[in-house]
């Protein structure tokens, strides 16, 4: 995946609206409205789920940060992440993962580098 693909995916993430769900097809994100029974059945058949979609988003964000992508593109992706938090508000695990991604983006925008790895505390 090159920088253009990363920017393209970040742009798609930025366009996500509340209530929309994601699926990954051929290595790219696809956004669709939820609430349709047929869509729900098709997501189940194709094994589309929020964990898979969020793993893809995490990989895109990490690559965007690690490859020093445009900060504006990452900033714009925050709006889509906020929409996903609303969509999955009842799934605390997904919301927590989204918050971590938001914090990573905000740290990168502010400091221009990846979040420092946490060091284990001394056990005395």
Rosetta constraint file for C-alpha pairs under 8 A:
AtomPair CA 1 CA 5 HARMONIC 5.88 0.50
AtomPair CA 1 CA 6 HARMONIC 6.94 0.50
AtomPair CA 2 CA 6 HARMONIC 6.45 0.50
AtomPair CA 3 CA 7 HARMONIC 6.16 0.50
AtomPair CA 3 CA 64 HARMONIC 7.80 0.50
AtomPair CA 3 CA 67 HARMONIC 7.81 0.50
AtomPair CA 3 CA 69 HARMONIC 7.18 0.50
AtomPair CA 4 CA 8 HARMONIC 6.01 0.50
AtomPair CA 5 CA 9 HARMONIC 6.13 0.50
AtomPair CA 6 CA 10 HARMONIC 6.13 0.50
AtomPair CA 6 CA 60 HARMONIC 6.11 0.50
AtomPair CA 6 CA 63 HARMONIC 7.38 0.50
AtomPair CA 6 CA 64 HARMONIC 6.35 0.50
AtomPair CA 7 CA 11 HARMONIC 6.10 0.50
AtomPair CA 7 CA 64 HARMONIC 7.74 0.50
AtomPair CA 7 CA 69 HARMONIC 7.55 0.50
AtomPair CA 7 CA 70 HARMONIC 7.98 0.50
AtomPair CA 7 CA 73 HARMONIC 6.66 0.50
AtomPair CA 8 CA 12 HARMONIC 6.38 0.50
AtomPair CA 9 CA 13 HARMONIC 6.23 0.50
AtomPair CA 9 CA 28 HARMONIC 7.11 0.50
AtomPair CA 9 CA 29 HARMONIC 6.71 0.50
AtomPair CA 9 CA 60 HARMONIC 7.09 0.50
AtomPair CA 10 CA 14 HARMONIC 6.18 0.50
AtomPair CA 10 CA 60 HARMONIC 7.25 0.50
AtomPair CA 10 CA 61 HARMONIC 7.56 0.50
AtomPair CA 10 CA 73 HARMONIC 6.19 0.50
AtomPair CA 10 CA 74 HARMONIC 6.59 0.50
AtomPair CA 10 CA 76 HARMONIC 7.82 0.50
AtomPair CA 10 CA 77 HARMONIC 5.71 0.50
AtomPair CA 11 CA 15 HARMONIC 6.47 0.50
AtomPair CA 11 CA 73 HARMONIC 6.69 0.50
AtomPair CA 11 CA 76 HARMONIC 7.45 0.50
AtomPair CA 11 CA 77 HARMONIC 6.68 0.50
AtomPair CA 12 CA 16 HARMONIC 6.78 0.50
AtomPair CA 12 CA 29 HARMONIC 7.19 0.50
AtomPair CA 12 CA 30 HARMONIC 8.00 0.50
AtomPair CA 12 CA 31 HARMONIC 7.95 0.50
AtomPair CA 13 CA 57 HARMONIC 7.84 0.50
AtomPair CA 13 CA 77 HARMONIC 5.34 0.50
AtomPair CA 13 CA 80 HARMONIC 5.19 0.50
AtomPair CA 13 CA 81 HARMONIC 7.15 0.50
AtomPair CA 14 CA 76 HARMONIC 5.32 0.50
AtomPair CA 14 CA 77 HARMONIC 3.97 0.50
AtomPair CA 14 CA 78 HARMONIC 6.62 0.50
AtomPair CA 14 CA 79 HARMONIC 5.65 0.50
AtomPair CA 14 CA 80 HARMONIC 4.45 0.50
AtomPair CA 14 CA 81 HARMONIC 7.51 0.50
AtomPair CA 15 CA 77 HARMONIC 7.76 0.50
AtomPair CA 15 CA 79 HARMONIC 7.67 0.50
AtomPair CA 15 CA 80 HARMONIC 5.88 0.50
AtomPair CA 16 CA 20 HARMONIC 6.46 0.50
AtomPair CA 16 CA 31 HARMONIC 7.03 0.50
AtomPair CA 16 CA 79 HARMONIC 7.67 0.50
AtomPair CA 16 CA 80 HARMONIC 4.61 0.50
AtomPair CA 16 CA 81 HARMONIC 7.72 0.50
AtomPair CA 16 CA 83 HARMONIC 6.48 0.50
AtomPair CA 16 CA 84 HARMONIC 7.46 0.50
AtomPair CA 17 CA 80 HARMONIC 6.42 0.50
AtomPair CA 17 CA 83 HARMONIC 5.39 0.50
AtomPair CA 17 CA 84 HARMONIC 7.53 0.50
AtomPair CA 18 CA 83 HARMONIC 4.45 0.50
AtomPair CA 18 CA 84 HARMONIC 6.30 0.50
AtomPair CA 18 CA 86 HARMONIC 6.16 0.50
AtomPair CA 18 CA 87 HARMONIC 5.54 0.50
AtomPair CA 19 CA 33 HARMONIC 6.44 0.50
AtomPair CA 19 CA 34 HARMONIC 6.10 0.50
AtomPair CA 19 CA 83 HARMONIC 7.45 0.50
AtomPair CA 19 CA 84 HARMONIC 7.50 0.50
AtomPair CA 19 CA 86 HARMONIC 7.49 0.50
AtomPair CA 19 CA 87 HARMONIC 4.88 0.50
AtomPair CA 20 CA 31 HARMONIC 6.50 0.50
AtomPair CA 20 CA 32 HARMONIC 5.50 0.50
AtomPair CA 20 CA 33 HARMONIC 4.42 0.50
AtomPair CA 20 CA 34 HARMONIC 5.57 0.50
AtomPair CA 20 CA 84 HARMONIC 7.62 0.50
AtomPair CA 20 CA 87 HARMONIC 7.07 0.50
AtomPair CA 21 CA 31 HARMONIC 5.79 0.50
AtomPair CA 21 CA 32 HARMONIC 5.51 0.50
AtomPair CA 21 CA 33 HARMONIC 6.08 0.50
AtomPair CA 21 CA 34 HARMONIC 6.06 0.50
AtomPair CA 21 CA 50 HARMONIC 7.94 0.50
AtomPair CA 21 CA 84 HARMONIC 7.80 0.50
AtomPair CA 21 CA 87 HARMONIC 7.86 0.50
AtomPair CA 22 CA 29 HARMONIC 6.58 0.50
AtomPair CA 22 CA 30 HARMONIC 5.63 0.50
AtomPair CA 22 CA 31 HARMONIC 4.70 0.50
AtomPair CA 22 CA 32 HARMONIC 6.36 0.50
AtomPair CA 22 CA 50 HARMONIC 7.36 0.50
AtomPair CA 22 CA 53 HARMONIC 6.07 0.50
AtomPair CA 23 CA 29 HARMONIC 5.83 0.50
AtomPair CA 23 CA 30 HARMONIC 5.29 0.50
AtomPair CA 23 CA 31 HARMONIC 6.61 0.50
AtomPair CA 23 CA 43 HARMONIC 7.95 0.50
AtomPair CA 23 CA 48 HARMONIC 5.72 0.50
AtomPair CA 23 CA 49 HARMONIC 7.21 0.50
AtomPair CA 23 CA 52 HARMONIC 7.90 0.50
AtomPair CA 23 CA 53 HARMONIC 5.84 0.50
AtomPair CA 24 CA 28 HARMONIC 5.38 0.50
AtomPair CA 24 CA 29 HARMONIC 4.67 0.50
AtomPair CA 24 CA 30 HARMONIC 6.06 0.50
AtomPair CA 24 CA 48 HARMONIC 7.43 0.50
AtomPair CA 24 CA 52 HARMONIC 7.75 0.50
AtomPair CA 24 CA 53 HARMONIC 6.32 0.50
AtomPair CA 24 CA 56 HARMONIC 7.60 0.50
AtomPair CA 25 CA 29 HARMONIC 6.34 0.50
AtomPair CA 25 CA 30 HARMONIC 6.87 0.50
AtomPair CA 29 CA 53 HARMONIC 7.90 0.50
AtomPair CA 34 CA 39 HARMONIC 7.06 0.50
AtomPair CA 34 CA 40 HARMONIC 7.45 0.50
AtomPair CA 35 CA 39 HARMONIC 7.59 0.50
AtomPair CA 35 CA 40 HARMONIC 7.42 0.50
AtomPair CA 36 CA 40 HARMONIC 6.31 0.50
AtomPair CA 37 CA 41 HARMONIC 6.24 0.50
AtomPair CA 38 CA 42 HARMONIC 6.13 0.50
AtomPair CA 39 CA 43 HARMONIC 6.08 0.50
AtomPair CA 40 CA 44 HARMONIC 6.28 0.50
AtomPair CA 41 CA 45 HARMONIC 6.20 0.50
AtomPair CA 42 CA 46 HARMONIC 6.06 0.50
AtomPair CA 43 CA 47 HARMONIC 5.87 0.50
AtomPair CA 43 CA 48 HARMONIC 4.74 0.50
AtomPair CA 43 CA 49 HARMONIC 7.00 0.50
AtomPair CA 44 CA 48 HARMONIC 6.14 0.50
AtomPair CA 44 CA 49 HARMONIC 7.63 0.50
AtomPair CA 48 CA 52 HARMONIC 6.88 0.50
AtomPair CA 48 CA 53 HARMONIC 7.56 0.50
AtomPair CA 49 CA 53 HARMONIC 6.38 0.50
AtomPair CA 50 CA 54 HARMONIC 5.89 0.50
AtomPair CA 50 CA 94 HARMONIC 7.73 0.50
AtomPair CA 51 CA 55 HARMONIC 6.05 0.50
AtomPair CA 51 CA 94 HARMONIC 7.54 0.50
AtomPair CA 52 CA 56 HARMONIC 6.34 0.50
AtomPair CA 53 CA 57 HARMONIC 6.29 0.50
AtomPair CA 54 CA 58 HARMONIC 5.99 0.50
AtomPair CA 54 CA 94 HARMONIC 7.85 0.50
AtomPair CA 54 CA 98 HARMONIC 7.96 0.50
AtomPair CA 55 CA 59 HARMONIC 6.20 0.50
AtomPair CA 56 CA 60 HARMONIC 6.28 0.50
AtomPair CA 57 CA 61 HARMONIC 6.16 0.50
AtomPair CA 58 CA 62 HARMONIC 6.04 0.50
AtomPair CA 58 CA 101 HARMONIC 6.84 0.50
AtomPair CA 59 CA 63 HARMONIC 6.04 0.50
AtomPair CA 60 CA 64 HARMONIC 6.00 0.50
AtomPair CA 61 CA 65 HARMONIC 6.17 0.50
AtomPair CA 61 CA 74 HARMONIC 7.42 0.50
AtomPair CA 61 CA 101 HARMONIC 7.51 0.50
AtomPair CA 61 CA 105 HARMONIC 7.61 0.50
AtomPair CA 62 CA 66 HARMONIC 5.94 0.50
AtomPair CA 63 CA 67 HARMONIC 5.72 0.50
AtomPair CA 64 CA 68 HARMONIC 6.02 0.50
AtomPair CA 64 CA 69 HARMONIC 4.92 0.50
AtomPair CA 64 CA 70 HARMONIC 7.82 0.50
AtomPair CA 64 CA 74 HARMONIC 7.45 0.50
AtomPair CA 65 CA 69 HARMONIC 6.12 0.50
AtomPair CA 65 CA 105 HARMONIC 7.57 0.50
AtomPair CA 65 CA 108 HARMONIC 6.86 0.50
AtomPair CA 65 CA 113 HARMONIC 7.42 0.50
AtomPair CA 65 CA 114 HARMONIC 6.66 0.50
AtomPair CA 66 CA 114 HARMONIC 7.13 0.50
AtomPair CA 69 CA 73 HARMONIC 7.61 0.50
AtomPair CA 69 CA 74 HARMONIC 7.77 0.50
AtomPair CA 70 CA 74 HARMONIC 6.79 0.50
AtomPair CA 71 CA 75 HARMONIC 6.04 0.50
AtomPair CA 71 CA 108 HARMONIC 7.91 0.50
AtomPair CA 71 CA 109 HARMONIC 5.95 0.50
AtomPair CA 72 CA 76 HARMONIC 6.11 0.50
AtomPair CA 73 CA 77 HARMONIC 6.32 0.50
AtomPair CA 74 CA 78 HARMONIC 6.86 0.50
AtomPair CA 74 CA 105 HARMONIC 6.48 0.50
AtomPair CA 75 CA 79 HARMONIC 7.92 0.50
AtomPair CA 75 CA 105 HARMONIC 7.13 0.50
AtomPair CA 75 CA 106 HARMONIC 7.65 0.50
AtomPair CA 75 CA 109 HARMONIC 7.48 0.50
AtomPair CA 76 CA 80 HARMONIC 7.68 0.50
AtomPair CA 77 CA 81 HARMONIC 6.44 0.50
AtomPair CA 78 CA 82 HARMONIC 6.16 0.50
AtomPair CA 78 CA 102 HARMONIC 6.39 0.50
AtomPair CA 78 CA 105 HARMONIC 7.89 0.50
AtomPair CA 79 CA 83 HARMONIC 6.36 0.50
AtomPair CA 80 CA 84 HARMONIC 6.28 0.50
AtomPair CA 81 CA 85 HARMONIC 6.28 0.50
AtomPair CA 81 CA 98 HARMONIC 6.49 0.50
AtomPair CA 81 CA 102 HARMONIC 7.30 0.50
AtomPair CA 82 CA 86 HARMONIC 6.58 0.50
AtomPair CA 83 CA 87 HARMONIC 6.26 0.50
AtomPair CA 84 CA 88 HARMONIC 6.01 0.50
AtomPair CA 84 CA 98 HARMONIC 7.92 0.50
AtomPair CA 85 CA 89 HARMONIC 5.48 0.50
AtomPair CA 85 CA 94 HARMONIC 7.71 0.50
AtomPair CA 85 CA 95 HARMONIC 5.40 0.50
AtomPair CA 85 CA 98 HARMONIC 6.82 0.50
AtomPair CA 88 CA 92 HARMONIC 7.96 0.50
AtomPair CA 88 CA 94 HARMONIC 6.86 0.50
AtomPair CA 88 CA 95 HARMONIC 6.68 0.50
AtomPair CA 89 CA 95 HARMONIC 6.45 0.50
AtomPair CA 91 CA 95 HARMONIC 6.30 0.50
AtomPair CA 92 CA 96 HARMONIC 6.01 0.50
AtomPair CA 93 CA 97 HARMONIC 6.30 0.50
AtomPair CA 94 CA 98 HARMONIC 6.21 0.50
AtomPair CA 95 CA 99 HARMONIC 6.20 0.50
AtomPair CA 96 CA 100 HARMONIC 6.33 0.50
AtomPair CA 97 CA 101 HARMONIC 6.39 0.50
AtomPair CA 98 CA 102 HARMONIC 6.19 0.50
AtomPair CA 99 CA 103 HARMONIC 6.16 0.50
AtomPair CA 100 CA 104 HARMONIC 6.23 0.50
AtomPair CA 101 CA 105 HARMONIC 6.30 0.50
AtomPair CA 102 CA 106 HARMONIC 6.15 0.50
AtomPair CA 103 CA 107 HARMONIC 6.02 0.50
AtomPair CA 104 CA 108 HARMONIC 6.17 0.50
AtomPair CA 104 CA 114 HARMONIC 7.15 0.50
AtomPair CA 104 CA 115 HARMONIC 6.27 0.50
AtomPair CA 105 CA 109 HARMONIC 6.12 0.50
AtomPair CA 106 CA 110 HARMONIC 6.10 0.50
AtomPair CA 107 CA 111 HARMONIC 5.86 0.50
AtomPair CA 107 CA 112 HARMONIC 7.45 0.50
AtomPair CA 107 CA 113 HARMONIC 7.38 0.50
AtomPair CA 107 CA 114 HARMONIC 7.12 0.50
AtomPair CA 107 CA 115 HARMONIC 6.37 0.50
AtomPair CA 108 CA 112 HARMONIC 4.71 0.50
AtomPair CA 108 CA 113 HARMONIC 4.97 0.50
AtomPair CA 108 CA 114 HARMONIC 5.63 0.50
AtomPair CA 108 CA 115 HARMONIC 7.05 0.50
AtomPair CA 109 CA 113 HARMONIC 7.86 0.50
